[in-house]
Amino acid sequence: MARIPLIRGDDPDADPEAAAHVRAIESRQGVAAFNVQRALANHPELMSAMWAMADIAYFKNSLNPVQRELAYYASAVTNDCFY
């Protein structure tokens, strides 16, 4: 059981701004929002800042897609993680 409420985009009792963030994430990802994203939605300002940081880190950097994938793969192998 989560100690921090997990916001659902379809919850009528949720803060409208928080629910909108969750719906936006789900529409961009094409799948349900991750629990960490749903927990961060409790603080919409923090959620916006985290999403902006992730957008820059993952998409607006100097690496091309092949280099990004190689970095993910190298990190997974180095840390003995499932890729």
FENKA-V996021 format. One record per backbone hydrogen bond with DSSP energy under -1.0 kcal/mol. CO is the residue of the C=O (numbers start at 0). NH is the residue of the N-H. Records with the same first field share a line. If there is no record, write none. Layout:
CO->NH + NH
This chain:
7->10
10->13
14->18
15->19
16->20
17->21
18->22
19->23
20->24
21->25
22->26
23->27
24->28
25->29
33->37
34->38
35->39
36->40
37->6
38->41
39->42
42->46
43->47
44->48
45->49
46->50
47->51
48->52
49->53
50->54
51->55
52->56
53->57
54->58 + 59
63->67
64->68
65->69
66->70
67->71
68->72
69->73
70->74
71->75
72->76
73->77
74->78
75->80
76->79
